[in-house]
Amino acid sequence: MHLHTNKGFSLPELMIVVAIVGILASIAFPAYNKHVREGRRADGTGALLNAAHNLERCASNFGTYNHANCANLLTANNSPEDFYSVSGVATASTYTFTAAVITTSPQENDAVYCNNFTMNNAGARGASGSEDTADCWNE
């Protein structure tokens, strides 16, 4: 007599595997989204640093931050990845740049945690939202 053995998985075994994969995904996906949001913040902070650098260069040529030739550096521009809008205000001796989350970008969900990054001529950094400024700036 020849015995025939089944090869493969039973339905209960398959359902256990599906449940385990579902549990792992429910834990991993939110953590992944958090890291993506935090990674996109570099777009805003980098754009702020670049704007401040360009204004410092312009002011070194003309003697003041609010010189007419530097005015275009203060107008609103989007960050390289279009997650933030960067704009600034300046007096003769001070400036402040702000990077605000663009609400139609994929980064809009981060506005609750870190929104409106700021940086001034003294290098002071700020951020509004529920997270600490240092966490927002990834320090």
N, CA, C and O atoms as a GROMACS GRO file, in nm:
protein
  556
    1MET      N    1   0.083  -0.118   0.000
    1MET     CA    2   0.000   0.000   0.000
    1MET      C    3   0.088   0.124   0.000
    1MET      O    4   0.186   0.133   0.074
    2HIS      N    5   0.052   0.220  -0.083
    2HIS     CA    6   0.130   0.341  -0.100
    2HIS      C    7   0.059   0.457  -0.029
    2HIS      O    8  -0.055   0.490  -0.063
    3LEU      N    9   0.127   0.519   0.068
    3LEU     CA   10   0.068   0.632   0.140
    3LEU      C   11   0.102   0.761   0.066
    3LEU      O   12   0.215   0.782   0.022
    4HIS      N   13   0.003   0.846   0.052
    4HIS     CA   14   0.022   0.975  -0.015
    4HIS      C   15   0.016   1.085   0.091
    4HIS      O   16  -0.085   1.098   0.160
    5THR      N   17   0.123   1.164   0.106
    5THR     CA   18   0.124   1.271   0.205
    5THR      C   19   0.096   1.404   0.135
    5THR      O   20   0.137   1.426   0.021
    6ASN      N   21   0.026   1.489   0.206
    6ASN     CA   22  -0.006   1.621   0.152
    6ASN      C   23   0.117   1.711   0.163
    6ASN      O   24   0.191   1.708   0.261
    7LYS      N   25   0.135   1.790   0.062
    7LYS     CA   26   0.243   1.888   0.063
    7LYS      C   27   0.179   2.025   0.056
    7LYS      O   28   0.088   2.047  -0.023
    8GLY      N   29   0.225   2.116   0.138
    8GLY     CA   30   0.171   2.250   0.139
    8GLY      C   31   0.128   2.291   0.278
    8GLY      O   32   0.163   2.227   0.377
    9PHE      N   33   0.051   2.401   0.283
    9PHE     CA   34   0.008   2.457   0.410
    9PHE      C   35  -0.141   2.437   0.425
    9PHE      O   36  -0.216   2.436   0.328
   10SER      N   37  -0.183   2.422   0.549
   10SER     CA   38  -0.326   2.414   0.576
   10SER      C   39  -0.378   2.557   0.591
   10SER      O   40  -0.300   2.651   0.608
   11LEU      N   41  -0.507   2.573   0.583
   11LEU     CA   42  -0.569   2.705   0.596
   11LEU      C   43  -0.539   2.769   0.731
   11LEU      O   44  -0.506   2.887   0.734
   12PRO      N   45  -0.547   2.698   0.843
   12PRO     CA   46  -0.513   2.762   0.972
   12PRO      C   47  -0.367   2.810   0.977
   12PRO      O   48  -0.340   2.916   1.032
   13GLU      N   49  -0.275   2.734   0.920
   13GLU     CA   50  -0.136   2.777   0.918
   13GLU      C   51  -0.120   2.904   0.835
   13GLU      O   52  -0.047   2.996   0.874
   14LEU      N   53  -0.186   2.909   0.723
   14LEU     CA   54  -0.180   3.027   0.637
   14LEU      C   55  -0.240   3.149   0.706
   14LEU      O   56  -0.186   3.259   0.694
   15MET      N   57  -0.350   3.132   0.776
   15MET     CA   58  -0.415   3.244   0.845
   15MET      C   59  -0.327   3.296   0.960
   15MET      O   60  -0.326   3.416   0.986
   16ILE      N   61  -0.255   3.208   1.026
   16ILE     CA   62  -0.163   3.252   1.132
   16ILE      C   63  -0.052   3.338   1.072
   16ILE      O   64  -0.016   3.441   1.129
   17VAL      N   65   0.001   3.297   0.960
   17VAL     CA   66   0.106   3.375   0.894
   17VAL      C   67   0.052   3.511   0.850
   17VAL      O   68   0.120   3.612   0.868
   18VAL      N   69  -0.067   3.515   0.795
   18VAL     CA   70  -0.128   3.642   0.753
   18VAL      C   71  -0.149   3.733   0.874
   18VAL      O   72  -0.125   3.853   0.864
   19ALA      N   73  -0.192   3.678   0.986
   19ALA     CA   74  -0.212   3.758   1.107
   19ALA      C   75  -0.080   3.815   1.157
   19ALA      O   76  -0.074   3.932   1.196
   20ILE      N   77   0.025   3.735   1.156
   20ILE     CA   78   0.156   3.783   1.202
   20ILE      C   79   0.207   3.894   1.111
   20ILE      O   80   0.258   3.995   1.160
   21VAL      N   81   0.195   3.876   0.981
   21VAL     CA   82   0.238   3.980   0.887
   21VAL      C   83   0.157   4.108   0.908
   21VAL      O   84   0.212   4.218   0.903
   22GLY      N   85   0.028   4.095   0.933
   22GLY     CA   86  -0.057   4.212   0.959
   22GLY      C   87  -0.015   4.287   1.083
   22GLY      O   88  -0.011   4.410   1.083
   23ILE      N   89   0.016   4.216   1.189
   23ILE     CA   90   0.061   4.279   1.313
   23ILE      C   91   0.193   4.351   1.292
   23ILE      O   92   0.209   4.465   1.335
   24LEU      N   93   0.287   4.287   1.225
   24LEU     CA   94   0.416   4.351   1.198
   24LEU      C   95   0.400   4.476   1.112
   24LEU      O   96   0.465   4.577   1.136
   25ALA      N   97   0.313   4.469   1.012
   25ALA     CA   98   0.290   4.585   0.926
   25ALA      C   99   0.225   4.699   1.003
   25ALA      O  100   0.258   4.815   0.980
   26SER      N  101   0.134   4.667   1.094
   26SER     CA  102   0.067   4.773   1.171
   26SER      C  103   0.164   4.844   1.265
   26SER      O  104   0.139   4.957   1.305
   27ILE      N  105   0.272   4.779   1.301
   27ILE     CA  106   0.374   4.842   1.384
   27ILE      C  107   0.475   4.916   1.297
   27ILE      O  108   0.516   5.027   1.332
   28ALA      N  109   0.516   4.857   1.188
   28ALA     CA  110   0.623   4.913   1.106
   28ALA      C  111   0.579   5.033   1.023
   28ALA      O  112   0.657   5.127   1.007
   29PHE      N  113   0.458   5.034   0.972
   29PHE     CA  114   0.416   5.141   0.881
   29PHE      C  115   0.414   5.278   0.948
   29PHE      O  116   0.466   5.373   0.890
   30PRO      N  117   0.355   5.294   1.068
   30PRO     CA  118   0.360   5.426   1.134
   30PRO      C  119   0.503   5.472   1.164
   30PRO      O  120   0.534   5.590   1.152
   31ALA      N  121   0.588   5.379   1.204
   31ALA     CA  122   0.727   5.415   1.231
   31ALA      C  123   0.797   5.461   1.104
   31ALA      O  124   0.875   5.556   1.105
   32TYR      N  125   0.768   5.393   0.994
   32TYR     CA  126   0.824   5.431   0.865
   32TYR      C  127   0.777   5.572   0.827
   32TYR      O  128   0.858   5.655   0.785
   33ASN      N  129   0.648   5.598   0.840
   33ASN     CA  130   0.595   5.731   0.807
   33ASN      C  131   0.659   5.841   0.890
   33ASN      O  132   0.687   5.949   0.840
   34LYS      N  133   0.683   5.812   1.018
   34LYS     CA  134   0.746   5.911   1.106
   34LYS      C  135   0.887   5.943   1.056
   34LYS      O  136   0.926   6.060   1.052
   35HIS      N  137   0.962   5.842   1.018
   35HIS     CA  138   1.098   5.866   0.969
   35HIS      C  139   1.098   5.940   0.836
   35HIS      O  140   1.188   6.021   0.811
   36VAL      N  141   1.001   5.915   0.752
   36VAL     CA  142   0.991   5.988   0.625
   36VAL      C  143   0.961   6.135   0.653
   36VAL      O  144   1.024   6.223   0.593
   37ARG      N  145   0.866   6.162   0.742
   37ARG     CA  146   0.834   6.301   0.779
   37ARG      C  147   0.957   6.373   0.832
   37ARG      O  148   0.987   6.486   0.793
   38GLU      N  149   1.029   6.306   0.923
   38GLU     CA  150   1.148   6.367   0.981
   38GLU      C  151   1.256   6.390   0.876
   38GLU      O  152   1.328   6.489   0.881
   39GLY      N  153   1.268   6.300   0.782
   39GLY     CA  154   1.366   6.316   0.675
   39GLY      C  155   1.333   6.434   0.585
   39GLY      O  156   1.424   6.502   0.536
   40ARG      N  157   1.205   6.457   0.562
   40ARG     CA  158   1.165   6.569   0.477
   40ARG      C  159   1.192   6.704   0.543
   40ARG      O  160   1.201   6.806   0.474
   41ARG      N  161   1.205   6.706   0.674
   41ARG     CA  162   1.234   6.833   0.743
   41ARG      C  163   1.367   6.891   0.697
   41ARG      O  164   1.386   7.013   0.699
   42ALA      N  165   1.458   6.806   0.655
   42ALA     CA  166   1.588   6.854   0.605
   42ALA      C  167   1.570   6.945   0.484
   42ALA      O  168   1.653   7.032   0.460
   43ASP      N  169   1.462   6.926   0.409
   43ASP     CA  170   1.434   7.013   0.295
   43ASP      C  171   1.408   7.155   0.344
   43ASP      O  172   1.457   7.250   0.284
   44GLY      N  173   1.331   7.170   0.450
   44GLY     CA  174   1.300   7.302   0.503
   44GLY      C  175   1.417   7.366   0.574
   44GLY      O  176   1.447   7.484   0.552
   45THR      N  177   1.484   7.290   0.659
   45THR     CA  178   1.597   7.348   0.732
   45THR      C  179   1.713   7.380   0.638
   45THR      O  180   1.782   7.480   0.656
   46GLY      N  181   1.734   7.294   0.540
   46GLY     CA  182   1.839   7.322   0.442
   46GLY      C  183   1.809   7.447   0.361
   46GLY      O  184   1.899   7.526   0.331
   47ALA      N  185   1.682   7.464   0.326
   47ALA     CA  186   1.643   7.584   0.250
   47ALA      C  187   1.661   7.710   0.334
   47ALA      O  188   1.700   7.814   0.283
   48LEU      N  189   1.634   7.700   0.465
   48LEU     CA  190   1.656   7.815   0.554
   48LEU      C  191   1.804   7.850   0.561
   48LEU      O  192   1.842   7.967   0.550
   49LEU      N  193   1.887   7.750   0.579
   49LEU     CA  194   2.031   7.774   0.586
   49LEU      C  195   2.084   7.833   0.456
   49LEU      O  196   2.170   7.921   0.458
   50ASN      N  197   2.034   7.786   0.344
   50ASN     CA  198   2.076   7.838   0.214
   50ASN      C  199   2.030   7.983   0.197
   50ASN      O  200   2.106   8.067   0.148
   51ALA      N  201   1.908   8.013   0.237
   51ALA     CA  202   1.857   8.151   0.226
   51ALA      C  203   1.940   8.245   0.313
   51ALA      O  204   1.975   8.354   0.270
   52ALA      N  205   1.971   8.202   0.436
   52ALA     CA  206   2.052   8.285   0.525
   52ALA      C  207   2.192   8.306   0.468
   52ALA      O  208   2.246   8.416   0.474
   53HIS      N  209   2.249   8.203   0.413
   53HIS     CA  210   2.382   8.213   0.351
   53HIS      C  211   2.381   8.314   0.236
   53HIS      O  212   2.470   8.398   0.227
   54ASN      N  213   2.281   8.304   0.150
   54ASN     CA  214   2.273   8.396   0.037
   54ASN      C  215   2.253   8.540   0.083
   54ASN      O  216   2.312   8.632   0.025
   55LEU      N  217   2.172   8.561   0.186
   55LEU     CA  218   2.151   8.698   0.236
   55LEU      C  219   2.278   8.751   0.302
   55LEU      O  220   2.311   8.869   0.287
   56GLU      N  221   2.348   8.666   0.374
   56GLU     CA  222   2.475   8.709   0.434
   56GLU      C  223   2.575   8.751   0.326
   56GLU      O  224   2.645   8.851   0.341
   57ARG      N  225   2.582   8.676   0.218
   57ARG     CA  226   2.673   8.712   0.108
   57ARG      C  227   2.633   8.845   0.046
   57ARG      O  228   2.718   8.929   0.017
   58CYS      N  229   2.503   8.863   0.024
   58CYS     CA  230   2.455   8.988  -0.035
   58CYS      C  231   2.484   9.105   0.059
   58CYS      O  232   2.530   9.211   0.015
   59ALA      N  233   2.456   9.086   0.189
   59ALA     CA  234   2.478   9.194   0.285
   59ALA      C  235   2.626   9.227   0.300
   59ALA      O  236   2.661   9.341   0.328
   60SER      N  237   2.712   9.130   0.281
   60SER     CA  238   2.855   9.159   0.290
   60SER      C  239   2.900   9.248   0.173
   60SER      O  240   2.997   9.322   0.185
   61ASN      N  241   2.829   9.241   0.062
   61ASN     CA  242   2.861   9.327  -0.053
   61ASN      C  243   2.804   9.467  -0.039
   61ASN      O  244   2.866   9.563  -0.084
   62PHE      N  245   2.686   9.480   0.024
   62PHE     CA  246   2.616   9.608   0.026
   62PHE      C  247   2.606   9.670   0.165
   62PHE      O  248   2.559   9.783   0.177
   63GLY      N  249   2.649   9.600   0.269
   63GLY     CA  250   2.656   9.660   0.402
   63GLY      C  251   2.532   9.647   0.488
   63GLY      O  252   2.541   9.668   0.609
   64THR      N  253   2.417   9.612   0.431
   64THR     CA  254   2.295   9.595   0.511
   64THR      C  255   2.215   9.478   0.457
   64THR      O  256   2.224   9.441   0.339
   65TYR      N  257   2.135   9.419   0.547
   65TYR     CA  258   2.051   9.307   0.506
   65TYR      C  259   1.932   9.352   0.421
   65TYR      O  260   1.883   9.277   0.337
   66ASN      N  261   1.887   9.475   0.442
   66ASN     CA  262   1.768   9.521   0.371
   66ASN      C  263   1.800   9.607   0.248
   66ASN      O  264   1.717   9.687   0.206
   67HIS      N  265   1.917   9.592   0.193
   67HIS     CA  266   1.955   9.666   0.072
   67HIS      C  267   1.864   9.622  -0.043
   67HIS      O  268   1.822   9.506  -0.049
   68ALA      N  269   1.834   9.714  -0.133
   68ALA     CA  270   1.742   9.684  -0.245
   68ALA      C  271   1.791   9.567  -0.329
   68ALA      O  272   1.709   9.491  -0.381
   69ASN      N  273   1.921   9.551  -0.344
   69ASN     CA  274   1.973   9.439  -0.424
   69ASN      C  275   1.957   9.303  -0.354
   69ASN      O  276   1.973   9.198  -0.417
   70CYS      N  277   1.925   9.306  -0.226
   70CYS     CA  278   1.906   9.181  -0.151
   70CYS      C  279   1.758   9.147  -0.132
   70CYS      O  280   1.726   9.041  -0.080
   71ALA      N  281   1.670   9.236  -0.174
   71ALA     CA  282   1.527   9.218  -0.148
   71ALA      C  283   1.470   9.089  -0.208
   71ALA      O  284   1.382   9.026  -0.149
   72ASN      N  285   1.520   9.050  -0.325
   72ASN     CA  286   1.467   8.928  -0.389
   72ASN      C  287   1.497   8.803  -0.307
   72ASN      O  288   1.430   8.701  -0.324
   73LEU      N  289   1.597   8.808  -0.219
   73LEU     CA  290   1.632   8.693  -0.135
   73LEU      C  291   1.534   8.674  -0.020
   73LEU      O  292   1.532   8.569   0.044
   74LEU      N  293   1.451   8.777   0.005
   74LEU     CA  294   1.355   8.770   0.116
   74LEU      C  295   1.216   8.728   0.072
   74LEU      O  296   1.132   8.695   0.155
   75THR      N  297   1.190   8.728  -0.058
   75THR     CA  298   1.058   8.689  -0.107
   75THR      C  299   1.037   8.540  -0.094
   75THR      O  300   1.133   8.462  -0.089
   76ALA      N  301   0.912   8.500  -0.089
   76ALA     CA  302   0.877   8.358  -0.069
   76ALA      C  303   0.924   8.272  -0.186
   76ALA      O  304   0.896   8.302  -0.302
   77ASN      N  305   0.995   8.168  -0.153
   77ASN     CA  306   1.039   8.068  -0.250
   77ASN      C  307   1.017   7.931  -0.190
   77ASN      O  308   1.026   7.913  -0.069
   78ASN      N  309   0.988   7.834  -0.274
   78ASN     CA  310   0.971   7.698  -0.225
   78ASN      C  311   1.108   7.633  -0.206
   78ASN      O  312   1.204   7.665  -0.274
   79SER      N  313   1.113   7.542  -0.112
   79SER     CA  314   1.234   7.464  -0.087
   79SER      C  315   1.258   7.372  -0.208
   79SER      O  316   1.168   7.354  -0.290
   80PRO      N  317   1.376   7.315  -0.218
   80PRO     CA  318   1.408   7.233  -0.337
   80PRO      C  319   1.309   7.120  -0.365
   80PRO      O  320   1.281   7.091  -0.482
   81GLU      N  321   1.256   7.056  -0.262
   81GLU     CA  322   1.164   6.945  -0.282
   81GLU      C  323   1.017   6.990  -0.274
   81GLU      O  324   0.927   6.906  -0.281
   82ASP      N  325   0.993   7.119  -0.261
   82ASP     CA  326   0.858   7.178  -0.254
   82ASP      C  327   0.776   7.131  -0.135
   82ASP      O  328   0.655   7.115  -0.146
   83PHE      N  329   0.842   7.107  -0.021
   83PHE     CA  330   0.770   7.073   0.100
   83PHE      C  331   0.748   7.197   0.187
   83PHE      O  332   0.657   7.198   0.270
   84TYR      N  333   0.831   7.301   0.169
   84TYR     CA  334   0.827   7.421   0.252
   84TYR      C  335   0.832   7.546   0.165
   84TYR      O  336   0.887   7.546   0.055
   85SER      N  337   0.773   7.653   0.217
   85SER     CA  338   0.783   7.785   0.155
   85SER      C  339   0.870   7.871   0.246
   85SER      O  340   0.841   7.884   0.365
   86VAL      N  341   0.976   7.928   0.192
   86VAL     CA  342   1.073   8.004   0.270
   86VAL      C  343   1.061   8.151   0.236
   86VAL      O  344   1.064   8.189   0.119
   87SER      N  345   1.049   8.234   0.339
   87SER     CA  346   1.045   8.379   0.319
   87SER      C  347   1.116   8.446   0.436
   87SER      O  348   1.141   8.383   0.539
   88GLY      N  349   1.149   8.573   0.418
   88GLY     CA  350   1.222   8.642   0.523
   88GLY      C  351   1.184   8.788   0.535
   88GLY      O  352   1.124   8.846   0.445
   89VAL      N  353   1.220   8.846   0.648
   89VAL     CA  354   1.207   8.990   0.672
   89VAL      C  355   1.341   9.038   0.723
   89VAL      O  356   1.412   8.965   0.792
   90ALA      N  357   1.376   9.162   0.689
   90ALA     CA  358   1.507   9.213   0.728
   90ALA      C  359   1.501   9.361   0.759
   90ALA      O  360   1.422   9.436   0.702
   91THR      N  361   1.586   9.400   0.852
   91THR     CA  362   1.617   9.540   0.877
   91THR      C  363   1.761   9.559   0.833
   91THR      O  364   1.821   9.469   0.775
   92ALA      N  365   1.817   9.675   0.861
   92ALA     CA  366   1.956   9.698   0.822
   92ALA      C  367   2.051   9.602   0.890
   92ALA      O  368   2.152   9.561   0.831
   93SER      N  369   2.021   9.564   1.015
   93SER     CA  370   2.117   9.482   1.091
   93SER      C  371   2.063   9.346   1.136
   93SER      O  372   2.137   9.270   1.199
   94THR      N  373   1.938   9.313   1.105
   94THR     CA  374   1.883   9.183   1.147
   94THR      C  375   1.798   9.123   1.036
   94THR      O  376   1.754   9.192   0.944
   95TYR      N  377   1.778   8.993   1.046
   95TYR     CA  378   1.685   8.924   0.956
   95TYR      C  379   1.629   8.802   1.026
   95TYR      O  380   1.688   8.750   1.120
   96THR      N  381   1.515   8.758   0.978
   96THR     CA  382   1.455   8.633   1.022
   96THR      C  383   1.395   8.565   0.901
   96THR      O  384   1.318   8.625   0.826
   97PHE      N  385   1.431   8.439   0.882
   97PHE     CA  386   1.371   8.358   0.776
   97PHE      C  387   1.277   8.258   0.839
   97PHE      O  388   1.301   8.208   0.949
   98THR      N  389   1.168   8.229   0.768
   98THR     CA  390   1.070   8.131   0.812
   98THR      C  391   1.046   8.031   0.700
   98THR      O  392   1.030   8.069   0.584
   99ALA      N  393   1.044   7.903   0.735
   99ALA     CA  394   1.008   7.796   0.642
   99ALA      C  395   0.879   7.734   0.693
   99ALA      O  396   0.878   7.669   0.798
  100ALA      N  397   0.771   7.754   0.619
  100ALA     CA  398   0.640   7.701   0.658
  100ALA      C  399   0.605   7.582   0.570
  100ALA      O  400   0.633   7.581   0.450
  101VAL      N  401   0.543   7.481   0.631
  101VAL     CA  402   0.501   7.363   0.556
  101VAL      C  403   0.399   7.404   0.450
  101VAL      O  404   0.304   7.476   0.480
  102ILE      N  405   0.418   7.357   0.328
  102ILE     CA  406   0.319   7.381   0.222
  102ILE      C  407   0.207   7.280   0.244
  102ILE      O  408   0.230   7.159   0.241
  103THR      N  409   0.087   7.330   0.266
  103THR     CA  410  -0.024   7.243   0.307
  103THR      C  411  -0.070   7.146   0.199
  103THR      O  412  -0.141   7.050   0.229
  104THR      N  413  -0.031   7.168   0.076
  104THR     CA  414  -0.070   7.074  -0.031
  104THR      C  415   0.041   6.974  -0.060
  104THR      O  416   0.030   6.895  -0.154
  105SER      N  417   0.147   6.976   0.020
  105SER     CA  418   0.258   6.883  -0.001
  105SER      C  419   0.241   6.759   0.085
  105SER      O  420   0.160   6.760   0.179
  106PRO      N  421   0.314   6.653   0.056
  106PRO     CA  422   0.307   6.534   0.140
  106PRO      C  423   0.352   6.561   0.284
  106PRO      O  424   0.326   6.480   0.373
  107GLN      N  425   0.420   6.671   0.307
  107GLN     CA  426   0.471   6.704   0.440
  107GLN      C  427   0.364   6.770   0.528
  107GLN      O  428   0.391   6.798   0.645
  108GLU      N  429   0.245   6.795   0.476
  108GLU     CA  430   0.142   6.866   0.552
  108GLU      C  431   0.108   6.798   0.684
  108GLU      O  432   0.067   6.865   0.778
  109ASN      N  433   0.123   6.667   0.693
  109ASN     CA  434   0.093   6.597   0.817
  109ASN      C  435   0.194   6.627   0.927
  109ASN      O  436   0.167   6.598   1.044
  110ASP      N  437   0.307   6.683   0.893
  110ASP     CA  438   0.409   6.716   0.992
  110ASP      C  439   0.384   6.849   1.058
  110ASP      O  440   0.449   6.881   1.158
  111ALA      N  441   0.291   6.928   1.007
  111ALA     CA  442   0.267   7.062   1.061
  111ALA      C  443   0.226   7.058   1.208
  111ALA      O  444   0.252   7.154   1.281
  112VAL      N  445   0.165   6.951   1.252
  112VAL     CA  446   0.127   6.938   1.393
  112VAL      C  447   0.251   6.924   1.479
  112VAL      O  448   0.255   6.977   1.590
  113TYR      N  449   0.352   6.854   1.430
  113TYR     CA  450   0.471   6.826   1.509
  113TYR      C  451   0.577   6.935   1.497
  113TYR      O  452   0.630   6.981   1.598
  114CYS      N  453   0.607   6.975   1.376
  114CYS     CA  454   0.709   7.077   1.350
  114CYS      C  455   0.663   7.163   1.234
  114CYS      O  456   0.654   7.116   1.120
  115ASN      N  457   0.633   7.286   1.262
  115ASN     CA  458   0.586   7.378   1.159
  115ASN      C  459   0.659   7.510   1.176
  115ASN      O  460   0.706   7.542   1.285
  116ASN      N  461   0.668   7.585   1.070
  116ASN     CA  462   0.727   7.718   1.074
  116ASN      C  463   0.865   7.720   1.139
  116ASN      O  464   0.884   7.778   1.246
  117PHE      N  465   0.960   7.656   1.074
  117PHE     CA  466   1.098   7.665   1.117
  117PHE      C  467   1.143   7.810   1.101
  117PHE      O  468   1.107   7.875   1.003
  118THR      N  469   1.222   7.860   1.195
  118THR     CA  470   1.273   7.996   1.185
  118THR      C  471   1.423   7.997   1.212
  118THR      O  472   1.477   7.909   1.279
  119MET      N  473   1.487   8.098   1.156
  119MET     CA  474   1.630   8.120   1.180
  119MET      C  475   1.657   8.269   1.163
  119MET      O  476   1.606   8.332   1.070
  120ASN      N  477   1.738   8.325   1.253
  120ASN     CA  478   1.767   8.468   1.244
  120ASN      C  479   1.916   8.492   1.223
  120ASN      O  480   1.995   8.398   1.213
  121ASN      N  481   1.952   8.619   1.217
  121ASN     CA  482   2.090   8.658   1.189
  121ASN      C  483   2.187   8.614   1.297
  121ASN      O  484   2.307   8.601   1.270
  122ALA      N  485   2.140   8.590   1.417
  122ALA     CA  486   2.227   8.544   1.526
  122ALA      C  487   2.244   8.393   1.524
  122ALA      O  488   2.319   8.337   1.605
  123GLY      N  489   2.175   8.326   1.431
  123GLY     CA  490   2.184   8.181   1.423
  123GLY      C  491   2.085   8.108   1.512
  123GLY      O  492   2.087   7.985   1.519
  124ALA      N  493   1.999   8.183   1.581
  124ALA     CA  494   1.899   8.121   1.668
  124ALA      C  495   1.796   8.048   1.582
  124ALA      O  496   1.745   8.103   1.484
  125ARG      N  497   1.767   7.925   1.620
  125ARG     CA  498   1.674   7.842   1.544
  125ARG      C  499   1.547   7.821   1.627
  125ARG      O  500   1.552   7.811   1.749
  126GLY      N  501   1.436   7.814   1.557
  126GLY     CA  502   1.309   7.790   1.625
  126GLY      C  503   1.219   7.703   1.540
  126GLY      O  504   1.244   7.682   1.421
  127ALA      N  505   1.114   7.654   1.603
  127ALA     CA  506   1.012   7.576   1.532
  127ALA      C  507   0.887   7.576   1.618
  127ALA      O  508   0.895   7.569   1.741
  128SER      N  509   0.772   7.583   1.555
  128SER     CA  510   0.648   7.573   1.629
  128SER      C  511   0.593   7.432   1.609
  128SER      O  512   0.623   7.366   1.510
  129GLY      N  513   0.514   7.388   1.703
  129GLY     CA  514   0.457   7.254   1.697
  129GLY      C  515   0.476   7.182   1.829
  129GLY      O  516   0.524   7.240   1.926
  130SER      N  517   0.437   7.058   1.832
  130SER     CA  518   0.440   6.984   1.958
  130SER      C  519   0.576   6.925   1.992
  130SER      O  520   0.597   6.884   2.107
  131GLU      N  521   0.670   6.919   1.899
  131GLU     CA  522   0.803   6.866   1.927
  131GLU      C  523   0.899   6.978   1.966
  131GLU      O  524   0.876   7.095   1.934
  132ASP      N  525   1.006   6.940   2.036
  132ASP     CA  526   1.109   7.037   2.074
  132ASP      C  527   1.178   7.090   1.950
  132ASP      O  528   1.186   7.022   1.848
  133THR      N  529   1.228   7.212   1.960
  133THR     CA  530   1.300   7.274   1.848
  133THR      C  531   1.419   7.189   1.805
  133THR      O  532   1.443   7.172   1.686
  134ALA      N  533   1.493   7.136   1.902
  134ALA     CA  534   1.610   7.054   1.868
  134ALA      C  535   1.569   6.929   1.790
  134ALA      O  536   1.638   6.889   1.697
  135ASP      N  537   1.458   6.868   1.829
  135ASP     CA  538   1.410   6.750   1.756
  135ASP      C  539   1.366   6.788   1.615
  135ASP      O  540   1.390   6.714   1.520
  136CYS      N  541   1.300   6.902   1.601
  136CYS     CA  542   1.257   6.946   1.470
  136CYS      C  543   1.374   6.972   1.377
  136CYS      O  544   1.368   6.941   1.258
  137TRP      N  545   1.479   7.030   1.430
  137TRP     CA  546   1.598   7.060   1.351
  137TRP      C  547   1.689   6.939   1.340
  137TRP      O  548   1.797   6.949   1.280
  138ASN      N  549   1.650   6.825   1.395
  138ASN     CA  550   1.728   6.701   1.392
  138ASN      C  551   1.866   6.720   1.452
  138ASN      O  552   1.965   6.670   1.398
  139GLU      N  553   1.872   6.790   1.563
  139GLU     CA  554   2.001   6.815   1.630
  139GLU      C  555   2.033   6.701   1.724
  139GLU      O  556   2.137   6.703   1.790
   0.00000   0.00000   0.00000
